[in-house]
Amino acid sequence: MAGLMLCMFVAAMDSTVVGTALPTISRELNGFSLYSWVFTGYLLTGTTSVPIWGRLADLYGRRRVLLVGLGIFVIASLLCAASVNMVALILFRTLQGVGAGCLQPVTITVVGDIFPFAQRARLQGLFSAMWAVAAIVGPLLGALFVSTIGWRWIFGINLPIGIAAALLLWGYREGRERRAEGGLDLPGAAALTVGVALLLWGLGAGNAAAEPVLPALVAAVMVLGTFVLIETRSSGSTIPLSLLRRASIGPPMLVALLAGTVMFGATAYVPLFVQGALGGSTYEAGAAVAPMSLGWPLASVISGRLLLRVGFRWLALAGAVLLVGGTVMLASRPAGAGLLWVGLSSAVIGAGLGTISTPVLIVIQSSVPWDQRGSATALNQFSRTIGGAVGVAGMGILLVARLKDEAARLGLPPAATGNPLQPGAGAASHALLGTGLEAVFWVLVGLALATLGAALAILLRGGSLESDLR
């Protein structure tokens, strides 16, 4: 159990520590125009590899797959620490995402294997506590490293944690449950990876030009369409699309996808807002994000315990209402409101995410047998992170477009839309960034409202999602 918790912790901390340090990293490596790609590259491989890892865990067992994923993650972390420019960092973060794509879904799958339905809520709450610890340690540790020994240590710290987790996992012995039949759908996995890569490149490469790259998006649609055809004819599907037709899986995953987009968008752009628009320090950027990461696991523990008494529908609705409230607070920040207001907004968003995430996970895991649990758990994370990956890239396009439009409206030179994180950036640059990020935050409001709509649709649909749980 300790090894599983360390795997969860190292993945959680990596999610919280980088966002705080990235403004400083982009300044030192002179790569502000590639800012969103440090997130997007990581999310690309972290997203597309998740269903592959889930399928591998069903085929070959959880322990060996988890050890391989952990090894990739640690090696890539060391390479990130050695990056000499922004392009190298993006490449190594992309490799790190491959390993990260294994850690959380396979770890959570093992918890679903070991414990029955009634106990999973408590155990998932315990694992959510790893996010609470990471929420406190990650941003503060990132700020501490950036301000003292350097940002490279935010990646180097993963080495001792990874070694400790591997040693503990080595002694784990699985049961003799029947494993999935068939093999890994390599053509499907390749089509998924290429399709999502084209989609994110078409969005992300448009950041500098403030518009998506249309040929890449068209190619993405074609490749992803081919992926769907492959999956419908394959006996060893990378993503078992048939699962999405179940009432206890498909609708909850839609809620998870929309909520995931809100989560990643806020995580990526709130630190930038604090440092670039409010003129805050690295520590203050970390303090603004920490309440969101802390509110999530606390709400997750509560919602997990309420699931059997209240039901998924009402918890999803409550979480969506909190998301709407938090994003509206963030987007409509009163004049003069500073870091405290942003932190409170983040806390409400985190509470909404936590209220949704654990019930979704427990309902999905409890709807499938052992030999499908890895794939189902991975599919849940895939739906959440694909929303985040596309969302962060799309918001980057919107941000750059707003910066250019506002600069043109005010008659400012193109240099005014440069890197607002540089020490010499003027007040005009900071004000422009604040205007651009305000538009991004209103997009988060729209996504939160869509989450609320999806939750309402599930509530009004009637019936019992829990009728086929095991």
C-alpha positions as CSV (number, residue, x, y, z in Angstrom):
1,M,0.0,0.0,0.0
2,A,2.9,2.4,0.8
3,G,4.4,1.9,-2.6
4,L,1.0,2.7,-4.3
5,M,0.7,5.8,-2.3
6,L,4.2,7.0,-3.2
7,C,3.3,6.4,-6.9
8,M,0.2,8.5,-6.5
9,F,2.2,11.2,-4.6
10,V,5.0,11.6,-7.2
11,A,2.4,11.9,-9.9
12,A,0.3,14.4,-7.9
13,M,3.3,16.5,-6.9
14,D,4.5,16.7,-10.5
15,S,1.1,18.1,-11.4
16,T,1.3,20.9,-8.8
17,V,5.0,21.7,-8.7
18,V,5.6,22.6,-12.4
19,G,2.8,25.1,-12.7
20,T,4.3,27.3,-10.0
21,A,7.8,27.2,-11.4
22,L,6.9,27.4,-15.1
23,P,6.8,31.2,-15.3
24,T,10.4,31.3,-14.0
25,I,11.5,28.4,-16.3
26,S,10.0,30.1,-19.4
27,R,11.9,33.3,-18.5
28,E,15.2,31.6,-17.9
29,L,15.0,29.4,-21.0
30,N,13.6,32.4,-23.0
31,G,10.6,30.4,-24.2
32,F,7.4,32.3,-23.2
33,S,5.9,31.6,-26.7
34,L,6.1,27.9,-25.9
35,Y,4.6,28.3,-22.4
36,S,1.5,26.2,-23.0
37,W,3.5,23.4,-24.7
38,V,5.2,22.4,-21.5
39,F,1.8,21.4,-20.3
40,T,0.4,20.3,-23.7
41,G,3.3,18.0,-24.6
42,Y,3.1,16.3,-21.1
43,L,-0.7,16.0,-21.4
44,L,-0.4,14.7,-25.0
45,T,1.5,11.6,-24.0
46,G,0.0,11.4,-20.6
47,T,-3.4,11.3,-22.3
48,T,-2.8,9.0,-25.2
49,S,-0.7,6.5,-23.1
50,V,-3.4,6.1,-20.4
51,P,-5.7,3.7,-22.2
52,I,-2.6,1.8,-23.5
53,W,-1.3,1.3,-19.9
54,G,-4.8,0.3,-18.8
55,R,-5.0,-2.4,-21.5
56,L,-1.5,-3.6,-20.6
57,A,-2.4,-3.9,-17.0
58,D,-5.4,-6.1,-17.9
59,L,-3.2,-8.2,-20.1
60,Y,0.0,-8.6,-18.2
61,G,-0.8,-7.7,-14.6
62,R,-0.6,-4.6,-12.5
63,R,2.8,-4.8,-10.8
64,R,5.1,-5.3,-13.8
65,V,3.3,-2.6,-15.8
66,L,3.4,-0.2,-12.9
67,L,7.2,-0.7,-12.4
68,V,7.9,0.0,-16.1
69,G,5.8,3.2,-16.0
70,L,7.5,4.3,-12.9
71,G,10.9,3.8,-14.4
72,I,10.1,5.8,-17.5
73,F,8.7,8.6,-15.3
74,V,11.9,8.8,-13.2
75,I,14.3,8.7,-16.1
76,A,12.4,11.4,-18.0
77,S,12.3,13.6,-14.8
78,L,16.1,13.5,-14.7
79,L,16.3,14.5,-18.4
80,C,13.9,17.4,-17.7
81,A,16.3,18.6,-15.0
82,A,19.1,18.6,-17.5
83,S,17.2,20.6,-20.2
84,V,19.2,23.5,-21.7
85,N,16.4,25.1,-23.6
86,M,12.6,25.2,-23.8
87,V,12.4,22.7,-26.7
88,A,14.4,20.1,-24.8
89,L,12.3,20.6,-21.8
90,I,9.1,20.1,-23.9
91,L,10.5,16.9,-25.4
92,F,11.5,15.4,-22.0
93,R,8.2,16.5,-20.5
94,T,6.6,14.6,-23.3
95,L,8.5,11.5,-22.4
96,Q,7.7,12.1,-18.7
97,G,4.0,12.1,-19.7
98,V,4.4,8.6,-21.0
99,G,5.4,7.3,-17.5
100,A,2.9,9.5,-15.7
101,G,0.1,8.1,-17.9
102,C,0.7,4.8,-16.1
103,L,1.0,5.8,-12.5
104,Q,-2.4,7.1,-11.5
105,P,-4.7,4.8,-13.4
106,V,-2.9,1.6,-12.6
107,T,-2.4,2.6,-9.0
108,I,-6.1,3.3,-8.7
109,T,-6.9,0.0,-10.5
110,V,-5.0,-1.9,-7.9
111,V,-7.1,-0.3,-5.1
112,G,-10.2,-1.4,-7.0
113,D,-8.8,-4.9,-7.2
114,I,-8.0,-5.3,-3.5
115,F,-11.1,-3.7,-1.9
116,P,-14.9,-4.3,-2.3
117,F,-17.3,-1.5,-3.3
118,A,-18.2,-0.5,0.2
119,Q,-14.6,0.1,1.2
120,R,-13.4,1.9,-1.9
121,A,-14.8,5.3,-0.9
122,R,-12.7,5.3,2.2
123,L,-9.6,4.1,0.4
124,Q,-10.0,6.5,-2.5
125,G,-10.2,9.2,0.1
126,L,-6.9,8.0,1.6
127,F,-5.3,8.2,-1.9
128,S,-6.9,11.6,-2.4
129,A,-5.0,12.7,0.7
130,M,-1.8,12.2,-1.4
131,W,-3.2,15.1,-3.6
132,A,-3.7,17.1,-0.4
133,V,-0.1,16.6,0.7
134,A,1.1,17.3,-2.8
135,A,-1.1,20.4,-3.0
136,I,0.7,21.8,0.1
137,V,4.2,20.5,-0.6
138,G,4.2,20.8,-4.5
139,P,3.7,24.6,-5.0
140,L,5.7,25.5,-1.9
141,L,8.5,23.2,-2.8
142,G,8.5,24.5,-6.4
143,A,8.7,28.1,-5.1
144,L,11.4,27.1,-2.6
145,F,13.6,25.4,-5.2
146,V,13.1,28.2,-7.8
147,S,14.1,30.8,-5.2
148,T,17.1,28.9,-3.7
149,I,18.8,25.9,-5.5
150,G,17.1,26.3,-8.8
151,W,14.0,25.0,-10.7
152,R,15.8,21.9,-12.0
153,W,15.4,20.2,-8.6
154,I,11.6,20.2,-9.0
155,F,12.3,17.3,-11.4
156,G,15.3,15.8,-9.6
157,I,13.3,15.2,-6.5
158,N,11.4,12.5,-8.3
159,L,14.4,10.2,-8.3
160,P,14.5,9.3,-4.6
161,I,10.7,9.1,-4.4
162,G,10.6,6.8,-7.4
163,I,13.3,4.5,-6.1
164,A,11.5,4.1,-2.8
165,A,8.2,3.4,-4.5
166,A,9.8,0.7,-6.8
167,L,11.4,-1.1,-3.8
168,L,8.1,-1.2,-2.0
169,L,6.2,-2.4,-5.1
170,W,8.7,-5.2,-5.8
171,G,7.2,-7.3,-3.1
172,Y,3.5,-6.9,-4.2
173,R,1.9,-10.2,-5.3
174,E,-1.2,-10.2,-7.4
175,G,-4.1,-12.7,-7.2
176,R,-4.9,-15.2,-9.9
177,E,-7.8,-13.4,-11.5
178,R,-8.5,-14.2,-15.1
179,R,-6.6,-11.7,-17.3
180,A,-7.9,-10.1,-20.4
181,E,-7.7,-12.1,-23.6
182,G,-6.3,-10.9,-26.9
183,G,-3.4,-8.6,-27.3
184,L,-2.6,-4.9,-27.5
185,D,-4.2,-3.1,-30.5
186,L,-1.1,-1.5,-31.9
187,P,-2.7,0.1,-35.0
188,G,-5.4,1.6,-32.8
189,A,-2.8,2.9,-30.3
190,A,-0.8,4.4,-33.1
191,A,-3.9,6.0,-34.7
192,L,-4.9,7.5,-31.3
193,T,-1.5,8.9,-30.6
194,V,-1.1,10.5,-34.0
195,G,-4.7,11.8,-34.1
196,V,-4.4,13.4,-30.7
197,A,-0.9,14.8,-31.5
198,L,-2.3,16.4,-34.7
199,L,-5.2,17.8,-32.8
200,L,-3.1,19.4,-30.1
201,W,-0.4,20.5,-32.5
202,G,-3.1,22.2,-34.7
203,L,-4.3,24.0,-31.6
204,G,-1.0,24.6,-29.8
205,A,1.1,25.6,-32.8
206,G,-1.5,28.4,-33.3
207,N,-0.5,30.1,-30.1
208,A,2.0,32.3,-31.7
209,A,-0.3,33.1,-34.7
210,A,-3.4,33.3,-32.5
211,E,-5.3,30.9,-34.8
212,P,-5.3,27.1,-35.2
213,V,-3.5,25.3,-38.0
214,L,-6.4,24.1,-40.1
215,P,-4.6,21.4,-42.1
216,A,-3.5,19.7,-38.9
217,L,-7.0,19.8,-37.5
218,V,-8.5,18.3,-40.6
219,A,-5.8,15.5,-40.5
220,A,-6.6,15.0,-36.9
221,V,-10.3,14.4,-37.6
222,M,-9.5,11.9,-40.3
223,V,-7.0,10.0,-38.2
224,L,-9.3,9.9,-35.2
225,G,-12.1,8.7,-37.4
226,T,-9.8,5.9,-38.6
227,F,-9.1,5.1,-34.9
228,V,-12.8,4.7,-34.2
229,L,-13.1,2.3,-37.2
230,I,-10.2,0.2,-36.0
231,E,-11.6,0.0,-32.4
232,T,-15.0,-1.2,-33.6
233,R,-13.3,-4.1,-35.4
234,S,-10.6,-5.0,-32.9
235,S,-10.8,-7.8,-30.3
236,G,-8.2,-6.1,-28.1
237,S,-9.4,-2.4,-28.2
238,T,-7.1,0.3,-26.8
239,I,-10.3,2.1,-25.8
240,P,-13.3,-0.2,-25.3
241,L,-15.9,2.0,-26.9
242,S,-18.6,-0.4,-25.8
243,L,-18.1,0.7,-22.2
244,L,-19.3,4.2,-23.1
245,R,-22.8,2.9,-23.9
246,R,-23.3,1.9,-20.3
247,A,-25.4,4.3,-18.2
248,S,-23.0,3.9,-15.3
249,I,-19.9,4.8,-17.5
250,G,-20.7,7.0,-20.5
251,P,-22.6,9.9,-18.8
252,P,-20.3,10.1,-15.8
253,M,-17.2,10.3,-18.1
254,L,-18.8,13.2,-20.0
255,V,-19.0,15.1,-16.7
256,A,-15.3,14.1,-15.9
257,L,-14.2,15.3,-19.3
258,L,-15.8,18.8,-18.9
259,A,-14.6,19.1,-15.3
260,G,-11.1,18.0,-16.3
261,T,-10.9,20.9,-18.9
262,V,-11.7,23.4,-16.1
263,M,-9.1,21.8,-13.8
264,F,-6.2,21.9,-16.3
265,G,-7.1,25.3,-17.6
266,A,-7.1,26.8,-14.1
267,T,-3.9,25.0,-13.1
268,A,-2.1,26.3,-16.2
269,Y,-3.2,29.9,-16.2
270,V,-3.9,31.0,-12.6
271,P,-0.1,31.0,-11.8
272,L,0.5,33.1,-14.9
273,F,-2.2,35.5,-13.9
274,V,-0.8,36.0,-10.4
275,Q,2.8,36.5,-11.6
276,G,2.2,38.2,-15.0
277,A,-0.9,40.3,-14.3
278,L,-0.9,40.9,-10.5
279,G,2.9,41.1,-10.3
280,G,3.1,38.5,-7.6
281,S,6.1,36.4,-6.7
282,T,6.7,32.7,-7.3
283,Y,5.5,32.0,-3.7
284,E,2.3,33.9,-4.3
285,A,1.6,32.0,-7.5
286,G,2.0,28.8,-5.5
287,A,-0.3,30.1,-2.7
288,A,-2.9,30.8,-5.3
289,V,-2.9,27.3,-6.8
290,A,-2.6,25.4,-3.5
291,P,-6.2,26.0,-2.3
292,M,-7.5,24.3,-5.5
293,S,-5.3,21.3,-5.1
294,L,-6.1,21.1,-1.4
295,G,-9.9,21.6,-1.8
296,W,-10.1,18.7,-4.3
297,P,-9.0,15.8,-2.0
298,L,-10.9,17.2,1.0
299,A,-14.1,17.3,-1.0
300,S,-13.2,13.9,-2.5
301,V,-13.1,12.3,0.9
302,I,-16.5,13.7,1.8
303,S,-18.2,12.8,-1.5
304,G,-16.8,9.3,-1.4
305,R,-18.4,8.7,2.0
306,L,-21.7,10.3,0.8
307,L,-21.9,8.2,-2.4
308,L,-23.9,5.3,-1.0
309,R,-26.3,7.6,0.8
310,V,-26.8,10.4,-1.6
311,G,-26.1,8.8,-5.0
312,F,-23.8,9.9,-7.9
313,R,-26.4,12.2,-9.5
314,W,-26.7,14.6,-6.7
315,L,-23.0,14.7,-5.9
316,A,-22.2,15.4,-9.6
317,L,-24.8,18.2,-9.5
318,A,-23.3,19.7,-6.3
319,G,-19.8,19.5,-7.7
320,A,-20.8,21.3,-10.9
321,V,-22.5,24.1,-9.0
322,L,-19.3,24.6,-7.1
323,L,-17.3,24.7,-10.3
324,V,-19.6,27.4,-11.7
325,G,-19.3,29.4,-8.5
326,G,-15.5,29.2,-8.4
327,T,-15.0,30.0,-12.1
328,V,-17.4,33.0,-11.9
329,M,-15.5,34.3,-8.9
330,L,-12.2,34.0,-10.8
331,A,-13.5,35.6,-14.0
332,S,-15.4,38.5,-12.3
333,R,-12.6,39.5,-9.8
334,P,-13.6,42.9,-8.4
335,A,-11.2,45.8,-9.0
336,G,-8.6,45.8,-6.3
337,A,-9.2,42.2,-5.2
338,G,-5.9,40.4,-5.1
339,L,-4.3,37.1,-4.1
340,L,-6.8,36.3,-1.4
341,W,-9.7,36.5,-3.9
342,V,-7.9,34.3,-6.4
343,G,-7.1,31.8,-3.7
344,L,-10.7,31.6,-2.6
345,S,-11.8,31.1,-6.2
346,S,-9.3,28.3,-6.6
347,A,-10.5,26.6,-3.4
348,V,-14.1,26.6,-4.6
349,I,-13.1,25.1,-8.0
350,G,-11.1,22.4,-6.2
351,A,-14.0,21.5,-4.0
352,G,-16.2,21.1,-7.1
353,L,-13.6,18.9,-8.8
354,G,-13.3,16.7,-5.6
355,T,-17.0,16.4,-5.3
356,I,-17.2,15.0,-8.8
357,S,-14.0,12.9,-9.2
358,T,-14.3,10.2,-6.5
359,P,-18.0,9.2,-7.2
360,V,-17.2,9.1,-10.9
361,L,-14.3,6.8,-10.3
362,I,-16.0,4.5,-7.9
363,V,-19.1,4.1,-10.1
364,I,-17.0,3.3,-13.1
365,Q,-14.7,0.8,-11.4
366,S,-17.7,-1.0,-9.8
367,S,-19.4,-1.4,-13.1
368,V,-16.9,-3.8,-14.7
369,P,-15.1,-7.1,-13.9
370,W,-11.4,-7.5,-13.1
371,D,-10.3,-8.0,-16.6
372,Q,-11.9,-4.7,-17.7
373,R,-11.1,-2.6,-14.7
374,G,-7.7,-1.4,-15.9
375,S,-9.2,-0.3,-19.2
376,A,-12.3,1.3,-17.6
377,T,-10.2,3.2,-15.0
378,A,-7.8,4.4,-17.7
379,L,-10.7,5.5,-19.9
380,N,-12.0,7.7,-17.0
381,Q,-8.6,9.4,-16.7
382,F,-8.3,9.7,-20.5
383,S,-11.7,11.5,-20.8
384,R,-10.6,13.9,-18.1
385,T,-7.1,14.6,-19.4
386,I,-8.0,14.9,-23.1
387,G,-10.3,17.7,-22.2
388,G,-7.5,19.3,-20.3
389,A,-5.0,18.9,-23.1
390,V,-7.3,20.3,-25.8
391,G,-8.5,23.0,-23.4
392,V,-5.1,24.3,-22.4
393,A,-4.0,24.5,-26.0
394,G,-7.2,26.2,-27.1
395,M,-7.0,28.7,-24.3
396,G,-3.4,29.5,-25.3
397,I,-4.7,30.5,-28.8
398,L,-7.4,32.7,-27.2
399,L,-4.9,34.4,-24.9
400,V,-2.5,35.3,-27.7
401,A,-5.4,36.6,-29.8
402,R,-6.7,38.7,-27.1
403,L,-3.2,40.2,-26.4
404,K,-2.8,41.2,-30.0
405,D,-6.3,42.6,-30.4
406,E,-6.1,44.6,-27.2
407,A,-2.6,46.0,-28.2
408,A,-3.9,47.0,-31.6
409,R,-7.0,48.7,-30.1
410,L,-4.8,50.7,-27.7
411,G,-2.3,51.6,-30.4
412,L,0.6,49.8,-28.6
413,P,3.6,48.5,-30.4
414,P,3.9,44.7,-31.0
415,A,6.6,44.5,-28.3
416,A,3.9,45.2,-25.7
417,T,2.6,41.7,-26.2
418,G,6.0,40.1,-25.5
419,N,6.9,38.2,-22.4
420,P,5.3,40.0,-19.4
421,L,7.3,37.8,-17.0
422,Q,10.7,39.4,-18.0
423,P,12.0,41.8,-15.3
424,G,11.9,44.8,-17.7
425,A,8.2,44.3,-18.7
426,G,6.2,47.4,-18.2
427,A,2.8,48.1,-16.7
428,A,1.2,48.0,-20.2
429,S,2.4,44.4,-20.7
430,H,1.0,43.4,-17.3
431,A,-2.3,45.0,-18.0
432,L,-2.6,43.4,-21.5
433,L,-1.9,40.0,-19.9
434,G,-4.6,40.6,-17.3
435,T,-7.1,41.4,-20.1
436,G,-6.2,38.3,-22.1
437,L,-6.5,36.0,-19.1
438,E,-9.8,37.5,-18.1
439,A,-11.2,36.1,-21.4
440,V,-9.6,32.7,-20.6
441,F,-11.3,32.7,-17.2
442,W,-14.7,33.3,-18.8
443,V,-14.1,30.3,-21.0
444,L,-13.7,28.3,-17.8
445,V,-17.1,29.6,-16.7
446,G,-18.6,28.3,-19.9
447,L,-17.1,24.9,-19.4
448,A,-18.3,24.8,-15.8
449,L,-21.8,25.6,-17.0
450,A,-21.5,22.8,-19.6
451,T,-20.5,20.5,-16.7
452,L,-23.6,21.6,-14.8
453,G,-25.8,20.9,-17.9
454,A,-24.4,17.4,-18.2
455,A,-25.0,16.7,-14.5
456,L,-28.5,18.0,-14.7
457,A,-29.2,15.8,-17.8
458,I,-28.0,12.7,-15.7
459,L,-30.3,13.7,-12.8
460,L,-33.3,14.3,-15.0
461,R,-32.7,11.0,-16.9
462,G,-34.0,8.9,-14.0
463,G,-33.2,5.3,-13.2
464,S,-30.4,4.1,-11.0
465,L,-26.8,4.4,-12.0
466,E,-25.9,2.1,-9.1
467,S,-28.1,-0.8,-10.3
468,D,-25.3,-2.8,-12.0
469,L,-22.4,-2.0,-9.6
470,R,-20.3,-4.8,-8.1
